[in-house]
């Protein structure tokens, strides 16, 4: 019985890790798109997870609510911050500061 529980726990952790990697890739796509639309440069080509919690989507289903932060540059010398929120795979919000951080 304990082997089955261990296996289920490992499978759950593997699922969570894969889901997190997919969410990070979606967040990066949204950050790249927002930077391209604003004609600014996404710095470091990455996003960083800043908060993770459970939430409910519009249909009432449980989903992970993930907050990501990224940095961009308007003229190439100063860093500015952006933040985006994903609920499951849906983009809930995206905000970009245009002043240097």
N, CA, C and O of each residue as an XYZ file, in Angstrom:
404
protein
N       0.817     -1.204      0.000
C       0.000      0.000      0.000
C       0.853      1.257      0.000
O       0.533      2.225     -0.690
N       1.949      1.251      0.776
C       2.801      2.438      0.833
C       3.513      2.685     -0.502
O       3.815      3.831     -0.836
N       3.784      1.619     -1.270
C       4.412      1.782     -2.577
C       3.466      2.512     -3.538
O       3.894      3.351     -4.331
N       2.189      2.181     -3.452
C       1.198      2.835     -4.310
C       1.084      4.309     -3.950
O       1.005      5.162     -4.834
N       1.077      4.605     -2.674
C       1.006      5.989     -2.214
C       2.242      6.776     -2.657
O       2.130      7.923     -3.091
N       3.400      6.165     -2.547
C       4.638      6.802     -2.997
C       4.601      7.053     -4.501
O       4.978      8.131     -4.959
N       4.154      6.077     -5.262
C       4.054      6.223     -6.708
C       3.077      7.336     -7.087
O       3.372      8.143     -7.969
N       1.927      7.384     -6.435
C       0.949      8.444     -6.700
C       1.511      9.821     -6.358
O       1.279     10.788     -7.084
N       2.237      9.907     -5.272
C       2.853     11.174     -4.883
C       3.880     11.613     -5.924
O       3.913     12.782     -6.310
N       4.704     10.698     -6.373
C       5.695     11.015     -7.402
C       5.028     11.445     -8.711
O       5.481     12.386     -9.362
N       3.961     10.760     -9.090
C       3.240     11.138    -10.311
C       2.610     12.521    -10.179
O       2.610     13.298    -11.133
N       2.080     12.826     -9.015
C       1.506     14.149     -8.766
C       2.576     15.236     -8.836
O       2.349     16.293     -9.424
N       3.722     14.984     -8.249
C       4.825     15.948     -8.319
C       5.317     16.134     -9.757
O       5.621     17.253    -10.170
N       5.393     15.054    -10.507
C       5.797     15.136    -11.911
C       4.780     15.948    -12.710
O       5.159     16.796    -13.517
N       3.501     15.693    -12.490
C       2.455     16.457    -13.178
C       2.576     17.945    -12.846
O       2.497     18.785    -13.742
N       2.766     18.278    -11.567
C       2.881     19.671    -11.159
C       4.087     20.334    -11.812
O       3.998     21.482    -12.249
N       5.204     19.633    -11.884
C       6.407     20.183    -12.508
C       6.176     20.451    -14.002
O       6.539     21.517    -14.500
N       5.587     19.511    -14.704
C       5.304     19.686    -16.140
C       4.319     20.837    -16.345
O       4.509     21.663    -17.237
N       3.272     20.894    -15.526
C       2.298     21.979    -15.623
C       2.960     23.332    -15.367
O       2.635     24.311    -16.039
N       3.868     23.398    -14.423
C       4.577     24.638    -14.116
C       5.462     25.077    -15.279
O       5.540     26.268    -15.580
N       6.124     24.137    -15.929
C       6.965     24.476    -17.076
C       6.118     24.994    -18.244
O       6.515     25.936    -18.930
N       4.967     24.383    -18.466
C       4.064     24.847    -19.527
C       3.539     26.246    -19.216
O       3.463     27.094    -20.105
N       3.180     26.484    -17.966
C       2.681     27.810    -17.565
C       3.771     28.852    -17.736
O       3.491     29.961    -18.191
N       5.008     28.524    -17.382
C       6.114     29.456    -17.551
C       6.312     29.798    -19.027
O       6.542     30.958    -19.370
N       6.226     28.808    -19.888
C       6.365     29.057    -21.329
C       5.238     29.959    -21.838
O       5.487     30.846    -22.655
N       4.009     29.748    -21.373
C       2.894     30.620    -21.771
C       3.129     32.045    -21.278
O       2.870     33.009    -21.999
N       3.616     32.170    -20.058
C       3.904     33.499    -19.505
C       4.988     34.194    -20.331
O       4.895     35.394    -20.587
N       5.994     33.464    -20.741
C       7.061     34.034    -21.552
C       6.539     34.486    -22.914
O       6.951     35.531    -23.419
N       5.647     33.716    -23.506
C       5.030     34.113    -24.787
C       4.251     35.419    -24.619
O       4.359     36.317    -25.454
N       3.466     35.528    -23.541
C       2.703     36.753    -23.290
C       3.630     37.946    -23.049
O       3.357     39.046    -23.529
N       4.716     37.737    -22.315
C       5.671     38.822    -22.052
C       6.346     39.270    -23.344
O       6.501     40.468    -23.583
N       6.744     38.321    -24.169
C       7.370     38.668    -25.458
C       6.400     39.456    -26.340
O       6.773     40.456    -26.954
N       5.160     38.992    -26.394
C       4.158     39.657    -27.220
C       3.905     41.088    -26.727
O       3.822     42.016    -27.532
N       3.785     41.265    -25.416
C       3.551     42.598    -24.852
C       4.730     43.520    -25.128
O       4.540     44.692    -25.451
N       5.932     43.003    -25.004
C       7.119     43.825    -25.286
C       7.187     44.199    -26.764
O       7.543     45.328    -27.101
N       6.853     43.272    -27.635
C       6.853     43.567    -29.073
C       5.800     44.622    -29.410
O       6.054     45.512    -30.222
N       4.627     44.530    -28.797
C       3.570     45.510    -29.057
C       3.956     46.907    -28.571
O       3.566     47.903    -29.180
N       4.717     46.987    -27.480
C       5.140     48.274    -26.931
C       6.478     48.741    -27.518
O       6.966     49.817    -27.174
N       7.065     47.934    -28.399
C       8.347     48.223    -29.036
C       9.447     48.432    -27.998
O      10.215     49.391    -28.072
N       9.507     47.510    -27.024
C      10.559     47.515    -26.020
C      11.245     46.153    -26.039
O      10.745     45.203    -26.641
N      12.390     46.070    -25.377
C      13.175     44.843    -25.375
C      12.950     44.061    -24.087
O      13.129     44.598    -22.994
N      12.558     42.796    -24.210
C      12.445     41.901    -23.059
C      13.855     41.527    -22.630
O      14.619     40.964    -23.414
N      14.195     41.837    -21.395
C      15.547     41.576    -20.910
C      15.655     40.158    -20.357
O      14.715     39.637    -19.757
N      16.787     39.559    -20.564
C      17.113     38.212    -20.076
C      16.235     37.119    -20.672
O      16.426     35.943    -20.361
N      15.266     37.483    -21.532
C      14.385     36.501    -22.180
C      13.802     35.512    -21.176
O      13.770     34.308    -21.429
N      13.341     36.026    -20.035
C      12.809     35.134    -19.010
C      11.731     35.819    -18.180
O      11.625     37.045    -18.156
N      10.942     35.006    -17.507
C       9.964     35.463    -16.527
C      10.255     34.711    -15.230
O      10.791     33.603    -15.250
N       9.894     35.328    -14.103
C      10.145     34.708    -12.801
C       8.832     34.593    -12.037
O       8.080     35.561    -11.924
N       8.570     33.419    -11.523
C       7.375     33.186    -10.718
C       7.540     33.903     -9.385
O       8.539     33.704     -8.693
N       6.568     34.738     -9.019
C       6.647     35.471     -7.760
C       5.588     35.032     -6.756
O       5.760     35.230     -5.553
N       4.505     34.444     -7.227
C       3.455     33.996     -6.312
C       2.679     32.855     -6.958
O       2.456     32.844     -8.169
N       2.275     31.904     -6.137
C       1.500     30.750     -6.598
C       0.424     30.473     -5.561
O       0.703     30.359     -4.368
N      -0.809     30.368     -6.037
C      -1.908     30.008     -5.143
C      -3.025     29.372     -5.962
O      -3.046     29.465     -7.189
N      -3.936     28.736     -5.274
C      -5.076     28.114     -5.944
C      -6.140     29.167     -6.216
O      -6.279     30.136     -5.471
N      -6.887     28.962     -7.293
C      -7.976     29.863     -7.641
C      -9.034     29.116     -8.431
O      -8.917     27.915     -8.674
N     -10.059     29.837     -8.826
C     -11.136     29.249     -9.628
C     -11.288     30.048    -10.914
O     -11.230     31.278    -10.909
N     -11.484     29.324    -12.020
C     -11.691     29.994    -13.295
C     -13.157     30.399    -13.445
O     -13.945     30.235    -12.514
N     -13.520     30.923    -14.608
C     -14.882     31.407    -14.840
C     -15.928     30.295    -14.751
O     -17.099     30.562    -14.481
N     -15.510     29.067    -14.976
C     -16.423     27.926    -14.901
C     -16.475     27.326    -13.495
O     -17.200     26.358    -13.266
N     -15.722     27.886    -12.561
C     -15.711     27.386    -11.194
C     -14.741     26.252    -10.938
O     -14.735     25.677     -9.850
N     -13.912     25.918    -11.932
C     -12.934     24.841    -11.761
C     -11.686     25.359    -11.061
O     -11.290     26.512    -11.234
N     -11.083     24.496    -10.276
C      -9.836     24.856     -9.596
C      -8.707     24.960    -10.620
O      -8.606     24.153    -11.544
N      -7.856     25.981    -10.429
C      -6.695     26.170    -11.293
C      -5.631     26.908    -10.487
O      -5.943     27.570     -9.498
N      -4.391     26.793    -10.906
C      -3.315     27.521    -10.252
C      -3.290     28.955    -10.761
O      -3.351     29.206    -11.964
N      -3.201     29.879     -9.829
C      -3.056     31.300    -10.152
C      -1.583     31.639     -9.941
O      -1.075     31.594     -8.821
N      -0.908     31.981    -11.042
C       0.529     32.229    -11.001
C       0.820     33.680    -11.373
O       0.304     34.197    -12.363
N       1.649     34.321    -10.567
C       2.093     35.687    -10.840
C       3.547     35.613    -11.304
O       4.383     34.977    -10.661
N       3.835     36.264    -12.416
C       5.184     36.287    -12.964
C       5.657     37.724    -13.094
O       4.865     38.634    -13.339
N       6.958     37.913    -12.928
C       7.577     39.225    -13.123
C       8.606     39.092    -14.236
O       9.247     38.052    -14.389
N       8.751     40.153    -15.002
C       9.772     40.198    -16.042
C      10.314     41.610    -16.116
O       9.713     42.542    -15.583
N      11.452     41.770    -16.777
C      12.058     43.081    -16.942
C      12.220     43.371    -18.421
O      12.442     42.473    -19.234
N      12.103     44.652    -18.746
C      12.252     45.088    -20.125
C      12.958     46.436    -20.137
O      13.106     47.083    -19.101
N      13.387     46.844    -21.308
C      14.086     48.113    -21.449
C      13.484     48.896    -22.594
O      13.233     48.356    -23.671
N      13.255     50.181    -22.350
C      12.689     51.047    -23.387
C      13.779     51.483    -24.357
O      13.585     51.446    -25.572
N      14.930     51.898    -23.819
C      16.000     52.406    -24.676
C      17.280     51.590    -24.585
O      18.288     51.961    -25.187
N      17.261     50.512    -23.862
C      18.421     49.643    -23.791
C      19.331     49.870    -22.601
O      20.255     49.084    -22.390
N      19.106     50.917    -21.813
C      20.024     51.170    -20.713
C      19.374     51.036    -19.334
O      20.060     50.656    -18.386
N      18.113     51.325    -19.187
C      17.429     51.249    -17.893
C      16.452     50.077    -17.888
O      15.807     49.780    -18.894
N      16.358     49.423    -16.739
C      15.437     48.298    -16.590
C      14.105     48.779    -16.036
O      14.056     49.587    -15.108
N      13.034     48.274    -16.614
C      11.689     48.518    -16.112
C      11.049     47.166    -15.827
O      11.475     46.142    -16.362
N      10.019     47.170    -14.977
C       9.392     45.909    -14.583
C       8.016     45.732    -15.209
O       7.286     46.686    -15.474
N       7.706     44.474    -15.427
C       6.378     44.091    -15.867
C       5.908     42.919    -15.032
O       6.715     42.183    -14.463
N       4.612     42.753    -14.964
C       4.050     41.635    -14.211
C       2.852     41.095    -14.967
O       2.096     41.850    -15.579
N       2.685     39.785    -14.921
C       1.506     39.184    -15.532
C       0.970     38.098    -14.634
O       1.693     37.507    -13.832
N      -0.337     37.844    -14.790
C      -1.023     36.856    -13.960
C      -1.708     35.850    -14.872
O      -2.452     36.217    -15.781
N      -1.445     34.583    -14.615
C      -2.110     33.487    -15.321
C      -2.987     32.735    -14.343
O      -2.585     32.469    -13.210
N      -4.182     32.395    -14.780
C      -5.051     31.489    -14.032
C      -5.236     30.272    -14.918
O      -5.959     30.317    -15.914
N      -4.579     29.185    -14.548
C      -4.522     28.043    -15.449
C      -3.705     28.455    -16.665
O      -2.534     28.810    -16.531
N      -4.299     28.413    -17.835
C      -3.607     28.860    -19.042
C      -4.107     30.219    -19.529
O      -3.653     30.716    -20.560
N      -5.031     30.813    -18.798
C      -5.647     32.080    -19.208
C      -4.902     33.275    -18.616
O      -4.605     33.301    -17.422
N      -4.606     34.259    -19.458
C      -3.985     35.498    -19.006
C      -5.047     36.369    -18.344
O      -6.026     36.757    -18.981
N      -4.849     36.674    -17.063
C      -5.795     37.524    -16.338
C      -5.406     38.996    -16.404
O      -6.272     39.869    -16.457
N      -4.136     39.263    -16.401
C      -3.707     40.655    -16.416
C      -2.238     40.775    -16.761
O      -1.448     39.862    -16.525
N      -1.887     41.924    -17.327
C      -0.509     42.214    -17.671
C      -0.294     43.697    -17.459
O      -1.068     44.524    -17.940
N       0.763     44.028    -16.735
C       1.052     45.422    -16.437
C       2.530     45.674    -16.685
O       3.380     44.857    -16.334
N       2.827     46.826    -17.301
C       4.217     47.195    -17.572
C       4.458     48.616    -17.077
O       3.757     49.550    -17.465
N       5.470     48.767    -16.205
C       5.891     50.093    -15.761
C       6.802     50.672    -16.833
O       7.697     49.983    -17.321
N       6.590     51.901    -17.197
C       7.454     52.483    -18.205
C       8.591     53.320    -17.602
O       9.435     53.828    -18.340
N       8.625     53.468    -16.270
C       9.740     54.137    -15.633
C      10.763     53.087    -15.197
O      10.385     51.947    -14.925
N      12.036     53.437    -15.123
C      13.051     52.479    -14.685
C      12.788     51.994    -13.267
O      12.292     52.741    -12.425
N      13.126     50.732    -13.014
C      12.932     50.132    -11.677
C      14.008     50.578    -10.713
O      14.001     50.173     -9.551
